Structure formats: structure tokens, C-alpha cells
């Protein structure tokens, strides 16, 4: 993917999927656990990133069941987002290096 080429729709899809997953989790925890919006967002990100500090934990049965499915589905989506971003950074770095080597060769 060259810099002048338009961004593929996959980037938008990955971004929307990642943000939607985190947002959906934040809304669910806000209502299921009666947490603040900040705590709900924080727990969603910590859960999907598999950090799991343990400072917040679901107390209700509904929150615990939601967490089971949220982890199973959400970690896959979160991993896809990270995978896409890392691949994109690697491709950009390789292209930059190749361009630099070509410029060096043409001097």
C-alpha cells in the first residue's frame, strides 16, 4: 500500500469494529453493573486488552455472563485491530526504507 493510494475500506471496518466493541462493552457495563461511564470504558479496554488489573470486577450475574461472551468475542476483534495496526506500521516502515535506499542509489 503506497502513501498516495486511497486507504482501503478495511481500515474503516477495523476501526468501526474496534470502537464499537469497546463502546458496546462500556454501555453494557454502565447499565448492568451501574458503573460510571469512565469505569465502564476503563473496564472494557482493560478486559479486551487482557490486562485484567482486578480493581473492577462484575458483581451481578448478568454482568458476569456478559463478560464471558464479551471476552470470547471481543478479544478476537481487539486482536484483529492490533494485528492490522502492526502490519500497517511494518509496511509503512518497509516502504520508507525502500524509498530511502532507492534515493541513496540514485545519488
PALUMFI-118203 format. One record per atom (N, C-alpha, C, O): x, y, z; atom name; residue number from 1; residue in one letter. Coordinates in steps of 0.2 Angstrom, whole numbers. Atoms other than C-alpha are relative to their C-alpha. Example, Ala and Ser with C-alpha at 12.3 -4.5 7.8 and 13.67 -1.06 7.14 Angstrom:
BEGIN
+-------+-------+-------+------+-----+------+
|    c1 |    c2 |    c3 | atom | seq | type |
+-------+-------+-------+------+-----+------+
|     4 |    -6 |     0 |    N |   1 |    A |
|    62 |   -22 |    39 |   CA |   1 |    A |
|     4 |     6 |     0 |    C |   1 |    A |
|     9 |     5 |     3 |    O |   1 |    A |
|    -4 |    -6 |    -1 |    N |   2 |    S |
|    68 |    -5 |    36 |   CA |   2 |    S |
|    -4 |     5 |     3 |    C |   2 |    S |
|    -1 |    11 |     4 |    O |   2 |    S |
+-------+-------+-------+------+-----+------+
//
This chain:
BEGIN
+-------+-------+-------+------+-----+------+
|    c1 |    c2 |    c3 | atom | seq | type |
+-------+-------+-------+------+-----+------+
|     4 |    -6 |     0 |    N |   1 |    X |
|     0 |     0 |     0 |   CA |   1 |    X |
|     4 |     6 |     0 |    C |   1 |    X |
|     8 |     7 |     5 |    O |   1 |    X |
|    -4 |    -6 |     1 |    N |   2 |    X |
|     8 |    16 |    -6 |   CA |   2 |    X |
|    -3 |     6 |     3 |    C |   2 |    X |
|   -10 |     6 |     4 |    O |   2 |    X |
|     3 |    -6 |    -4 |    N |   3 |    X |
|     5 |    33 |     3 |   CA |   3 |    X |
|    -5 |     3 |    -4 |    C |   3 |    X |
|   -10 |     6 |    -2 |    O |   3 |    X |
|     4 |    -4 |     4 |    N |   4 |    X |
|    -3 |    40 |   -12 |   CA |   4 |    X |
|    -7 |    -4 |    -2 |    C |   4 |    X |
|   -12 |    -1 |    -4 |    O |   4 |    X |
|     6 |     4 |     2 |    N |   5 |    X |
|   -16 |    26 |   -14 |   CA |   5 |    X |
|    -5 |     1 |     6 |    C |   5 |    X |
|    -3 |     3 |    12 |    O |   5 |    X |
|     5 |    -1 |    -5 |    N |   6 |    X |
|   -33 |    28 |    -5 |   CA |   6 |    X |
|     0 |    -5 |     5 |    C |   6 |    X |
|     2 |   -11 |     3 |    O |   6 |    X |
|     0 |     5 |    -5 |    N |   7 |    X |
|   -35 |    19 |    11 |   CA |   7 |    X |
|    -5 |    -5 |    -1 |    C |   7 |    X |
|   -11 |    -3 |    -3 |    O |   7 |    X |
|     5 |     5 |     2 |    N |   8 |    X |
|   -44 |     3 |     9 |   CA |   8 |    X |
|    -6 |     0 |     5 |    C |   8 |    X |
|    -5 |     2 |    11 |    O |   8 |    X |
|     5 |     0 |    -5 |    N |   9 |    X |
|   -61 |     1 |    17 |   CA |   9 |    X |
|     1 |    -4 |     6 |    C |   9 |    X |
|    -3 |    -4 |    11 |    O |   9 |    X |
|    -2 |     4 |    -5 |    N |  10 |    X |
|   -54 |   -12 |    28 |   CA |  10 |    X |
|     2 |     4 |     6 |    C |  10 |    X |
|     0 |     2 |    12 |    O |  10 |    X |
|    -2 |    -4 |    -6 |    N |  11 |    X |
|   -46 |     1 |    39 |   CA |  11 |    X |
|    -6 |     3 |     3 |    C |  11 |    X |
|    -7 |     3 |    10 |    O |  11 |    X |
|     6 |    -2 |    -3 |    N |  12 |    X |
|   -63 |     9 |    42 |   CA |  12 |    X |
|    -4 |    -5 |     3 |    C |  12 |    X |
|    -6 |    -4 |     9 |    O |  12 |    X |
|     4 |     6 |    -3 |    N |  13 |    X |
|   -71 |    -8 |    45 |   CA |  13 |    X |
|     3 |    -2 |     7 |    C |  13 |    X |
|     0 |    -3 |    12 |    O |  13 |    X |
|    -4 |     2 |    -6 |    N |  14 |    X |
|   -57 |   -12 |    58 |   CA |  14 |    X |
|    -1 |     5 |     5 |    C |  14 |    X |
|    -2 |     4 |    11 |    O |  14 |    X |
|     1 |    -5 |    -5 |    N |  15 |    X |
|   -59 |     5 |    66 |   CA |  15 |    X |
|    -7 |     0 |     3 |    C |  15 |    X |
|    -7 |     1 |     9 |    O |  15 |    X |
|     7 |     0 |    -2 |    N |  16 |    X |
|   -78 |     4 |    67 |   CA |  16 |    X |
|    -1 |    -6 |     5 |    C |  16 |    X |
|    -4 |    -5 |    10 |    O |  16 |    X |
|     1 |     6 |    -4 |    N |  17 |    X |
|   -77 |   -14 |    74 |   CA |  17 |    X |
|     3 |     1 |     7 |    C |  17 |    X |
|     0 |    -1 |    12 |    O |  17 |    X |
|    -4 |    -1 |    -6 |    N |  18 |    X |
|   -64 |   -10 |    87 |   CA |  18 |    X |
|    -4 |     5 |     5 |    C |  18 |    X |
|    -5 |     4 |    11 |    O |  18 |    X |
|     4 |    -5 |    -4 |    N |  19 |    X |
|   -73 |     6 |    93 |   CA |  19 |    X |
|    -7 |    -2 |     2 |    C |  19 |    X |
|    -9 |    -1 |     8 |    O |  19 |    X |
|     7 |     3 |    -2 |    N |  20 |    X |
|   -90 |    -2 |    93 |   CA |  20 |    X |
|     0 |    -5 |     5 |    C |  20 |    X |
|    -4 |    -5 |    10 |    O |  20 |    X |
|    -1 |     6 |    -5 |    N |  21 |    X |
|   -84 |   -17 |   103 |   CA |  21 |    X |
|     1 |     4 |     7 |    C |  21 |    X |
|    -2 |     2 |    12 |    O |  21 |    X |
|    -1 |    -4 |    -6 |    N |  22 |    X |
|   -77 |    -5 |   116 |   CA |  22 |    X |
|    -6 |     4 |     3 |    C |  22 |    X |
|    -7 |     3 |     9 |    O |  22 |    X |
|     6 |    -4 |    -2 |    N |  23 |    X |
|   -92 |     6 |   116 |   CA |  23 |    X |
|    -5 |    -4 |     2 |    C |  23 |    X |
|    -9 |    -2 |     7 |    O |  23 |    X |
|     5 |     4 |    -2 |    N |  24 |    X |
|  -104 |    -8 |   117 |   CA |  24 |    X |
|     1 |    -3 |     7 |    C |  24 |    X |
|    -3 |    -3 |    11 |    O |  24 |    X |
|    -2 |     2 |    -7 |    N |  25 |    X |
|   -95 |   -15 |   132 |   CA |  25 |    X |
|    -1 |     5 |     5 |    C |  25 |    X |
|    -3 |     4 |    11 |    O |  25 |    X |
|     1 |    -6 |    -5 |    N |  26 |    X |
|   -95 |     2 |   141 |   CA |  26 |    X |
|    -7 |     1 |     1 |    C |  26 |    X |
|    -9 |     2 |     7 |    O |  26 |    X |
|     7 |    -1 |    -1 |    N |  27 |    X |
|  -113 |     4 |   138 |   CA |  27 |    X |
|    -3 |    -6 |     4 |    C |  27 |    X |
|    -7 |    -5 |     9 |    O |  27 |    X |
|     3 |     6 |    -3 |    N |  28 |    X |
|  -117 |   -14 |   144 |   CA |  28 |    X |
|     2 |     1 |     8 |    C |  28 |    X |
|    -2 |     0 |    12 |    O |  28 |    X |
|    -3 |     0 |    -7 |    N |  29 |    X |
|  -106 |   -12 |   160 |   CA |  29 |    X |
|    -3 |     6 |     4 |    C |  29 |    X |
|    -5 |     6 |    10 |    O |  29 |    X |
|     4 |    -5 |    -3 |    N |  30 |    X |
|  -114 |     5 |   163 |   CA |  30 |    X |
|    -6 |    -2 |     3 |    C |  30 |    X |
|    -8 |     0 |     9 |    O |  30 |    X |
|     7 |     2 |    -2 |    N |  31 |    X |
|  -131 |    -2 |   164 |   CA |  31 |    X |
|     0 |    -6 |     4 |    C |  31 |    X |
|    -4 |    -7 |     9 |    O |  31 |    X |
|     1 |     7 |    -3 |    N |  32 |    X |
|  -128 |   -20 |   170 |   CA |  32 |    X |
|     3 |     1 |     7 |    C |  32 |    X |
|     1 |    -2 |    12 |    O |  32 |    X |
|    -3 |     0 |    -6 |    N |  33 |    X |
|  -116 |   -15 |   184 |   CA |  33 |    X |
|    -1 |     7 |     4 |    C |  33 |    X |
|     2 |     8 |     9 |    O |  33 |    X |
|     1 |    -7 |    -2 |    N |  34 |    X |
|  -121 |     3 |   187 |   CA |  34 |    X |
|     6 |     4 |     2 |    C |  34 |    X |
|     7 |     7 |     7 |    O |  34 |    X |
|    -6 |    -3 |    -1 |    N |  35 |    X |
|  -104 |     9 |   185 |   CA |  35 |    X |
|     0 |     7 |    -4 |    C |  35 |    X |
|    -4 |     8 |    -8 |    O |  35 |    X |
|     0 |    -7 |     4 |    N |  36 |    X |
|   -99 |    27 |   179 |   CA |  36 |    X |
|     2 |    -2 |    -7 |    C |  36 |    X |
|     5 |    -7 |    -8 |    O |  36 |    X |
|    -3 |     1 |     7 |    N |  37 |    X |
|   -95 |    29 |   161 |   CA |  37 |    X |
|     7 |    -1 |    -1 |    C |  37 |    X |
|     9 |    -5 |    -5 |    O |  37 |    X |
|    -7 |     1 |     0 |    N |  38 |    X |
|   -77 |    31 |   164 |   CA |  38 |    X |
|     2 |    -7 |     3 |    C |  38 |    X |
|     6 |   -10 |    -1 |    O |  38 |    X |
|    -2 |     7 |    -2 |    N |  39 |    X |
|   -76 |    15 |   174 |   CA |  39 |    X |
|    -2 |    -6 |    -5 |    C |  39 |    X |
|     1 |   -11 |    -6 |    O |  39 |    X |
|     2 |     5 |     5 |    N |  40 |    X |
|   -86 |     6 |   161 |   CA |  40 |    X |
|     4 |    -1 |    -6 |    C |  40 |    X |
|     6 |    -6 |    -8 |    O |  40 |    X |
|    -5 |     0 |     6 |    N |  41 |    X |
|   -75 |    11 |   147 |   CA |  41 |    X |
|     7 |    -3 |     2 |    C |  41 |    X |
|    10 |    -7 |    -2 |    O |  41 |    X |
|    -7 |     2 |    -3 |    N |  42 |    X |
|   -59 |     8 |   158 |   CA |  42 |    X |
|    -1 |    -8 |     0 |    C |  42 |    X |
|     4 |   -11 |    -2 |    O |  42 |    X |
|     0 |     7 |    -1 |    N |  43 |    X |
|   -65 |   -10 |   162 |   CA |  43 |    X |
|    -1 |    -3 |    -7 |    C |  43 |    X |
|     2 |    -9 |    -8 |    O |  43 |    X |
|     1 |     3 |     7 |    N |  44 |    X |
|   -70 |   -13 |   143 |   CA |  44 |    X |
|     7 |    -1 |    -3 |    C |  44 |    X |
|     9 |    -6 |    -6 |    O |  44 |    X |
|    -7 |     0 |     3 |    N |  45 |    X |
|   -52 |    -8 |   137 |   CA |  45 |    X |
|     4 |    -5 |     4 |    C |  45 |    X |
|     8 |    -9 |     1 |    O |  45 |    X |
|    -5 |     4 |    -4 |    N |  46 |    X |
|   -43 |   -17 |   152 |   CA |  46 |    X |
|    -2 |    -8 |    -2 |    C |  46 |    X |
|     2 |   -12 |    -2 |    O |  46 |    X |
|     3 |     7 |     2 |    N |  47 |    X |
|   -54 |   -33 |   148 |   CA |  47 |    X |
|     3 |    -2 |    -7 |    C |  47 |    X |
|     5 |    -8 |    -7 |    O |  47 |    X |
|    -2 |     2 |     7 |    N |  48 |    X |
|   -51 |   -33 |   129 |   CA |  48 |    X |
|     7 |    -1 |    -1 |    C |  48 |    X |
|    10 |    -4 |    -5 |    O |  48 |    X |
|    -7 |     0 |     1 |    N |  49 |    X |
|   -33 |   -30 |   131 |   CA |  49 |    X |
|     4 |    -5 |     4 |    C |  49 |    X |
|    10 |    -6 |     4 |    O |  49 |    X |
|    -2 |     6 |    -4 |    N |  50 |    X |
|   -31 |   -45 |   143 |   CA |  50 |    X |
|     4 |     2 |     6 |    C |  50 |    X |
|     8 |    -2 |     8 |    O |  50 |    X |
|    -4 |    -2 |    -6 |    N |  51 |    X |
|   -23 |   -34 |   156 |   CA |  51 |    X |
|    -3 |    -2 |     6 |    C |  51 |    X |
|     1 |    -6 |    10 |    O |  51 |    X |
|     4 |     3 |    -6 |    N |  52 |    X |
|   -36 |   -38 |   169 |   CA |  52 |    X |
|     4 |     2 |     7 |    C |  52 |    X |
|     6 |    -2 |    11 |    O |  52 |    X |
|    -2 |    -2 |    -6 |    N |  53 |    X |
|   -30 |   -27 |   184 |   CA |  53 |    X |
|    -3 |    -3 |     6 |    C |  53 |    X |
|     0 |    -4 |    11 |    O |  53 |    X |
|     3 |     3 |    -5 |    N |  54 |    X |
|   -43 |   -34 |   195 |   CA |  54 |    X |
|    -3 |     5 |     5 |    C |  54 |    X |
|    -6 |     3 |    10 |    O |  54 |    X |
|     3 |    -5 |    -5 |    N |  55 |    X |
|   -48 |   -17 |   203 |   CA |  55 |    X |
|    -7 |     1 |    -1 |    C |  55 |    X |
|   -11 |     3 |     4 |    O |  55 |    X |
|     7 |     0 |     1 |    N |  56 |    X |
|   -65 |   -18 |   195 |   CA |  56 |    X |
|    -2 |    -7 |    -2 |    C |  56 |    X |
|     1 |   -10 |    -6 |    O |  56 |    X |
|     3 |     6 |     2 |    N |  57 |    X |
|   -75 |   -34 |   193 |   CA |  57 |    X |
|    -8 |     0 |     0 |    C |  57 |    X |
|   -11 |     3 |     4 |    O |  57 |    X |
|     7 |     0 |     0 |    N |  58 |    X |
|   -93 |   -38 |   188 |   CA |  58 |    X |
|    -3 |    -3 |     7 |    C |  58 |    X |
|     0 |    -9 |     9 |    O |  58 |    X |
|     3 |     3 |    -7 |    N |  59 |    X |
|  -104 |   -42 |   204 |   CA |  59 |    X |
|    -7 |    -3 |    -2 |    C |  59 |    X |
|    -8 |    -8 |     2 |    O |  59 |    X |
|     7 |     3 |     2 |    N |  60 |    X |
|  -121 |   -46 |   195 |   CA |  60 |    X |
|     1 |    -6 |    -4 |    C |  60 |    X |
|     6 |    -7 |    -8 |    O |  60 |    X |
|    -1 |     6 |     4 |    N |  61 |    X |
|  -124 |   -62 |   187 |   CA |  61 |    X |
|    -1 |     2 |    -7 |    C |  61 |    X |
|     3 |    -1 |   -12 |    O |  61 |    X |
|     0 |    -2 |     7 |    N |  62 |    X |
|  -129 |   -53 |   171 |   CA |  62 |    X |
|     6 |     3 |    -2 |    C |  62 |    X |
|     9 |     2 |    -8 |    O |  62 |    X |
|    -6 |    -2 |     2 |    N |  63 |    X |
|  -113 |   -44 |   171 |   CA |  63 |    X |
|     6 |    -5 |    -1 |    C |  63 |    X |
|    10 |    -4 |    -5 |    O |  63 |    X |
|    -5 |     6 |     0 |    N |  64 |    X |
|  -103 |   -60 |   174 |   CA |  64 |    X |
|    -1 |    -3 |    -7 |    C |  64 |    X |
|     4 |    -5 |   -10 |    O |  64 |    X |
|     2 |     3 |     7 |    N |  65 |    X |
|  -112 |   -68 |   159 |   CA |  65 |    X |
|     2 |     4 |    -6 |    C |  65 |    X |
|     5 |     1 |   -11 |    O |  65 |    X |
|    -2 |    -5 |     6 |    N |  66 |    X |
|  -110 |   -53 |   148 |   CA |  66 |    X |
|     8 |     0 |    -1 |    C |  66 |    X |
|    10 |    -1 |    -6 |    O |  66 |    X |
|    -7 |     0 |     1 |    N |  67 |    X |
|   -91 |   -53 |   152 |   CA |  67 |    X |
|     3 |    -6 |    -3 |    C |  67 |    X |
|     7 |    -6 |    -7 |    O |  67 |    X |
|    -2 |     6 |     3 |    N |  68 |    X |
|   -89 |   -71 |   147 |   CA |  68 |    X |
|    -1 |     0 |    -8 |    C |  68 |    X |
|     4 |    -1 |   -11 |    O |  68 |    X |
|     1 |    -1 |     7 |    N |  69 |    X |
|   -96 |   -68 |   130 |   CA |  69 |    X |
|     4 |     6 |    -3 |    C |  69 |    X |
|     6 |     6 |    -9 |    O |  69 |    X |
|    -4 |    -6 |     3 |    N |  70 |    X |
|   -88 |   -51 |   128 |   CA |  70 |    X |
|     7 |    -2 |    -1 |    C |  70 |    X |
|    10 |     1 |    -5 |    O |  70 |    X |
|    -7 |     2 |     1 |    N |  71 |    X |
|   -71 |   -59 |   131 |   CA |  71 |    X |
|     1 |    -4 |    -6 |    C |  71 |    X |
|     6 |    -3 |   -10 |    O |  71 |    X |
|     0 |     5 |     5 |    N |  72 |    X |
|   -74 |   -73 |   119 |   CA |  72 |    X |
|     0 |     4 |    -7 |    C |  72 |    X |
|     4 |     3 |   -11 |    O |  72 |    X |
|     1 |    -4 |     6 |    N |  73 |    X |
|   -80 |   -61 |   105 |   CA |  73 |    X |
|     5 |     6 |     0 |    C |  73 |    X |
|     8 |     7 |    -6 |    O |  73 |    X |
|    -4 |    -6 |     0 |    N |  74 |    X |
|   -71 |   -45 |   110 |   CA |  74 |    X |
|     8 |    -1 |    -1 |    C |  74 |    X |
|    11 |     3 |    -5 |    O |  74 |    X |
|    -7 |     1 |     1 |    N |  75 |    X |
|   -53 |   -52 |   111 |   CA |  75 |    X |
|     2 |    -1 |    -7 |    C |  75 |    X |
|     7 |     1 |    -9 |    O |  75 |    X |
|    -1 |     1 |     7 |    N |  76 |    X |
|   -54 |   -58 |    93 |   CA |  76 |    X |
|     0 |     6 |    -4 |    C |  76 |    X |
|     4 |     7 |    -8 |    O |  76 |    X |
|     0 |    -7 |     4 |    N |  77 |    X |
|   -59 |   -41 |    87 |   CA |  77 |    X |
|     5 |     4 |     2 |    C |  77 |    X |
|     8 |     7 |    -2 |    O |  77 |    X |
|    -5 |    -5 |    -3 |    N |  78 |    X |
|   -47 |   -32 |    98 |   CA |  78 |    X |
|     7 |    -3 |    -3 |    C |  78 |    X |
|    11 |     1 |    -5 |    O |  78 |    X |
|    -6 |     3 |     3 |    N |  79 |    X |
|   -33 |   -44 |    91 |   CA |  79 |    X |
|     1 |     2 |    -7 |    C |  79 |    X |
|     6 |     3 |   -10 |    O |  79 |    X |
|     0 |    -1 |     7 |    N |  80 |    X |
|   -38 |   -41 |    73 |   CA |  80 |    X |
|     2 |     8 |    -1 |    C |  80 |    X |
|     5 |    10 |    -5 |    O |  80 |    X |
|    -2 |    -7 |     1 |    N |  81 |    X |
|   -37 |   -22 |    76 |   CA |  81 |    X |
|     8 |     1 |     2 |    C |  81 |    X |
|    11 |     5 |    -2 |    O |  81 |    X |
|    -8 |    -1 |    -1 |    N |  82 |    X |
|   -19 |   -23 |    84 |   CA |  82 |    X |
|     4 |    -3 |    -6 |    C |  82 |    X |
|     9 |     0 |    -8 |    O |  82 |    X |
|    -3 |     3 |     6 |    N |  83 |    X |
|   -14 |   -35 |    70 |   CA |  83 |    X |
|     0 |     4 |    -6 |    C |  83 |    X |
|     5 |     5 |    -9 |    O |  83 |    X |
|     1 |    -5 |     6 |    N |  84 |    X |
|   -20 |   -23 |    57 |   CA |  84 |    X |
|     5 |     6 |     1 |    C |  84 |    X |
|     8 |     8 |    -4 |    O |  84 |    X |
|    -4 |    -6 |    -1 |    N |  85 |    X |
|   -11 |    -8 |    65 |   CA |  85 |    X |
|     7 |    -2 |     0 |    C |  85 |    X |
|    11 |     2 |    -3 |    O |  85 |    X |
|    -7 |     2 |     0 |    N |  86 |    X |
|     5 |   -18 |    67 |   CA |  86 |    X |
|     3 |    -1 |    -7 |    C |  86 |    X |
|     8 |     1 |    -9 |    O |  86 |    X |
|    -2 |     1 |     7 |    N |  87 |    X |
|     5 |   -24 |    49 |   CA |  87 |    X |
|     1 |     6 |    -4 |    C |  87 |    X |
|     5 |     7 |    -8 |    O |  87 |    X |
|     0 |    -6 |     3 |    N |  88 |    X |
|     1 |    -7 |    43 |   CA |  88 |    X |
|     7 |     4 |     2 |    C |  88 |    X |
|    10 |     7 |    -3 |    O |  88 |    X |
|    -6 |    -4 |    -2 |    N |  89 |    X |
|    16 |     1 |    53 |   CA |  89 |    X |
|     6 |    -4 |    -3 |    C |  89 |    X |
|    11 |     0 |    -5 |    O |  89 |    X |
|    -6 |     4 |     3 |    N |  90 |    X |
|    28 |   -13 |    46 |   CA |  90 |    X |
|     0 |     2 |    -7 |    C |  90 |    X |
|     6 |     3 |    -9 |    O |  90 |    X |
|     0 |    -1 |     8 |    N |  91 |    X |
|    23 |   -10 |    28 |   CA |  91 |    X |
|     2 |     7 |    -1 |    C |  91 |    X |
|     6 |     8 |    -5 |    O |  91 |    X |
|    -2 |    -7 |     1 |    N |  92 |    X |
|    25 |     9 |    30 |   CA |  92 |    X |
|     7 |     1 |     2 |    C |  92 |    X |
|    11 |     4 |    -2 |    O |  92 |    X |
|    -7 |     0 |    -2 |    N |  93 |    X |
|    42 |     6 |    38 |   CA |  93 |    X |
|     4 |    -3 |    -6 |    C |  93 |    X |
|     9 |     0 |    -8 |    O |  93 |    X |
|    -3 |     4 |     6 |    N |  94 |    X |
|    47 |    -6 |    24 |   CA |  94 |    X |
|     0 |     5 |    -6 |    C |  94 |    X |
|     6 |     6 |    -9 |    O |  94 |    X |
|     1 |    -4 |     5 |    N |  95 |    X |
|    41 |     6 |    11 |   CA |  95 |    X |
|     5 |     6 |     0 |    C |  95 |    X |
|     8 |     8 |    -4 |    O |  95 |    X |
|    -4 |    -6 |    -2 |    N |  96 |    X |
|    50 |    21 |    19 |   CA |  96 |    X |
|     8 |    -2 |    -1 |    C |  96 |    X |
|    12 |     1 |    -4 |    O |  96 |    X |
|    -6 |     2 |     0 |    N |  97 |    X |
|    66 |    11 |    20 |   CA |  97 |    X |
|     2 |    -2 |    -8 |    C |  97 |    X |
|     8 |     0 |   -10 |    O |  97 |    X |
|    -1 |     1 |     7 |    N |  98 |    X |
|    65 |     5 |     2 |   CA |  98 |    X |
|     1 |     7 |    -4 |    C |  98 |    X |
|     5 |     7 |    -9 |    O |  98 |    X |
|     0 |    -6 |     3 |    N |  99 |    X |
|    62 |    23 |    -4 |   CA |  99 |    X |
|     7 |     3 |     2 |    C |  99 |    X |
|    10 |     6 |    -3 |    O |  99 |    X |
|    -6 |    -3 |    -2 |    N | 100 |    X |
|    77 |    29 |     6 |   CA | 100 |    X |
|     6 |    -3 |    -4 |    C | 100 |    X |
|    11 |     0 |    -6 |    O | 100 |    X |
|    -5 |     4 |     4 |    N | 101 |    X |
|    88 |    15 |    -2 |   CA | 101 |    X |
|     0 |     2 |    -7 |    C | 101 |    X |
|     6 |     3 |   -10 |    O | 101 |    X |
|     0 |    -2 |     7 |    N | 102 |    X |
|    82 |    20 |   -19 |   CA | 102 |    X |
|     3 |     7 |    -1 |    C | 102 |    X |
|     6 |     8 |    -6 |    O | 102 |    X |
|    -3 |    -7 |     0 |    N | 103 |    X |
|    86 |    38 |   -16 |   CA | 103 |    X |
|     7 |     0 |     1 |    C | 103 |    X |
|    11 |     4 |    -3 |    O | 103 |    X |
|    -7 |     0 |    -1 |    N | 104 |    X |
|   103 |    34 |   -10 |   CA | 104 |    X |
|     3 |    -3 |    -6 |    C | 104 |    X |
|     9 |    -1 |    -8 |    O | 104 |    X |
|    -3 |     3 |     6 |    N | 105 |    X |
|   106 |    23 |   -25 |   CA | 105 |    X |
|     0 |     5 |    -6 |    C | 105 |    X |
|     5 |     5 |   -10 |    O | 105 |    X |
|     0 |    -5 |     6 |    N | 106 |    X |
|   101 |    37 |   -37 |   CA | 106 |    X |
|     5 |     6 |     1 |    C | 106 |    X |
|     5 |    10 |    -4 |    O | 106 |    X |
|    -4 |    -6 |    -2 |    N | 107 |    X |
|   113 |    50 |   -29 |   CA | 107 |    X |
|     7 |    -1 |    -4 |    C | 107 |    X |
|    11 |     4 |    -3 |    O | 107 |    X |
+-------+-------+-------+------+-----+------+
//
